[in-house]
Amino acid sequence: MLYAQPNPAHLALAYLEQQGFIKAIITQNIDGLHQKAGARHVLEVHGHMRQATCIRCYKQVPANSLVARFLVTGQAPHCDCGGVFKPDAILFGEQLPIRVLNAAIAEARRCDLLLVAGSSLGVVPAAELPFVASDHGARAIIVNLEPTEFDPRADLVIHGDVAEVLPRIAERLSG
């Protein structure tokens, strides 16, 4: 994850945002690749790996230095207070960051078109966002390799690789 680079799907989404076709990118990814691709309004509902927070005193530090320390020592990084640093990514069973989740729900309620790209829509509450958008009158496009629970309600379903499909969509819209 430290050295990962955006793929053509990330780049296409960032381009579509820069051109005004996309107002927000709501992602379950924690890798920061949307931002590396140039996207600006990214709502990371499962957190991110850019920083870590001490579970005792809540001090926040950049995560990259902690990862390097962990790789050398094999020990969980500790804060000066004695607490352990935890990356700001959400683990299974943890509550999602409520401000980010509320912002994602608000974006879903006000959008006129929702593009779901590369998600099986299997993890709640993010999986509910297309239903929220649809219930508020939005049209929906699904681009995913496998079928999703939302496919019957979508206006367009493309079963394909997002790294191939999204650049083609961006190309068509820019042309």
C-alpha positions in Angstrom: 0.0 0.0 0.0 2.9 2.3 0.7 4.1 2.3 -2.9 0.8 1.7 -4.7 -0.1 4.0 -7.5 -3.5 5.0 -8.9 -4.8 2.7 -11.6 -6.7 3.9 -14.7 -10.0 3.8 -12.8 -8.7 6.2 -10.1 -7.3 8.5 -12.8 -10.6 8.5 -14.7 -12.6 9.3 -11.6 -10.3 12.2 -10.7 -10.6 13.5 -14.3 -14.4 13.3 -14.2 -14.3 15.2 -10.9 -12.0 17.9 -12.4 -14.3 18.3 -15.4 -17.3 18.7 -13.1 -19.1 15.4 -13.9 -18.5 14.1 -10.4 -19.2 16.2 -7.3 -17.9 13.7 -4.7 -16.1 10.4 -4.6 -17.4 8.2 -1.7 -14.9 5.3 -1.2 -14.5 2.4 1.2 -10.8 2.2 0.2 -8.2 3.3 2.8 -5.3 3.6 0.4 -5.5 7.3 -0.6 -5.2 6.4 -4.3 -8.1 8.7 -5.3 -6.2 11.6 -3.8 -2.9 10.5 -5.4 -4.8 10.5 -8.8 -5.8 14.1 -8.2 -9.4 13.8 -6.7 -10.2 16.5 -4.2 -13.6 15.8 -2.7 -13.1 12.3 -1.4 -15.2 10.9 1.4 -13.4 7.9 3.0 -16.1 6.1 4.9 -13.6 3.4 6.2 -11.0 5.9 7.1 -7.5 6.0 5.8 -3.8 5.1 6.4 -2.3 8.6 6.2 -2.2 9.1 9.9 -2.5 7.2 13.2 -4.0 8.1 16.5 -2.9 7.1 20.0 -5.6 5.1 21.6 -4.8 6.6 25.0 -4.1 10.3 24.5 -5.5 10.8 20.9 -2.2 12.3 19.6 -2.2 12.1 15.8 1.0 11.5 13.7 1.7 10.7 10.1 1.4 6.9 9.6 4.3 6.4 7.2 6.9 6.9 9.9 5.1 4.4 12.1 4.9 1.8 9.3 8.6 2.1 8.7 9.2 1.6 12.5 6.9 -1.4 12.6 8.6 -3.0 9.6 12.0 -2.7 11.3 11.0 -3.7 14.9 7.9 -5.8 14.3 6.4 -4.1 17.4 3.3 -2.0 17.5 4.3 1.7 17.7 3.8 3.4 21.0 3.2 7.0 21.8 5.2 9.0 24.4 2.2 8.5 26.8 2.6 4.7 26.5 -0.5 4.2 24.4 -0.5 2.4 21.1 -0.8 4.1 17.8 -3.6 2.8 15.6 -3.9 3.8 11.9 -7.0 5.9 11.2 -8.5 3.0 9.1 -11.7 1.5 10.4 -11.4 -2.2 11.4 -14.4 -4.6 11.3 -16.7 -4.0 14.2 -15.6 -0.3 14.7 -17.9 2.6 14.1 -17.5 4.5 10.9 -16.4 8.2 11.2 -19.8 9.7 11.7 -19.0 13.1 10.0 -17.8 11.3 6.9 -20.7 8.9 6.8 -23.2 11.8 7.2 -21.5 13.7 4.4 -21.7 10.6 2.2 -25.4 10.2 3.0 -26.0 13.9 2.2 -24.2 13.5 -1.2 -26.3 10.4 -2.0 -29.5 12.3 -1.2 -28.7 15.3 -3.4 -27.1 13.6 -6.4 -28.9 13.2 -9.7 -26.7 10.4 -10.9 -24.8 7.9 -8.8 -21.9 5.9 -10.3 -21.0 2.8 -8.3 -17.6 1.6 -9.4 -15.9 -1.6 -8.3 -18.0 -2.4 -5.3 -19.9 -5.5 -4.5 -22.1 -3.4 -2.2 -21.8 -6.1 0.4 -20.7 -3.9 3.4 -23.3 -1.9 5.2 -23.8 1.1 5.6 -21.9 2.0 2.4 -24.0 -0.6 0.5 -27.1 1.4 1.4 -26.0 4.6 -0.3 -27.2 3.7 -3.8 -30.6 2.9 -2.3 -30.6 6.3 -0.6 -29.7 8.0 -3.9 -32.4 6.1 -5.8 -35.0 6.8 -3.2 -34.3 10.5 -3.6 -34.7 10.4 -7.4 -31.2 9.8 -8.6 -30.4 7.5 -11.5 -27.7 4.9 -11.0 -24.9 3.3 -13.0 -23.2 0.2 -11.7 -19.7 -0.9 -13.0 -18.6 -4.0 -11.3 -17.3 -7.4 -12.3 -20.0 -9.3 -10.4 -23.7 -8.6 -9.9 -24.8 -6.6 -6.9 -28.0 -6.4 -4.8 -28.6 -3.0 -6.4 -28.4 -4.2 -10.1 -32.2 -4.6 -10.5 -32.7 -0.9 -9.5 -29.8 0.5 -11.5 -30.5 2.4 -14.8 -27.4 0.9 -16.4 -25.3 -2.1 -15.3 -21.9 -2.8 -16.8 -20.2 -6.0 -15.7 -16.6 -5.2 -16.4 -13.3 -4.1 -15.0 -13.5 -0.6 -13.7 -9.9 0.0 -14.8 -11.1 -0.6 -18.4 -14.6 0.8 -18.3 -14.2 4.1 -16.4 -11.4 5.5 -18.7 -13.7 4.7 -21.7 -16.6 6.6 -20.0 -14.3 9.5 -19.2 -13.0 9.5 -22.8 -16.6 9.6 -24.2 -17.6 12.4 -21.9 -14.6 14.5 -22.8 -15.0 14.0 -26.5 
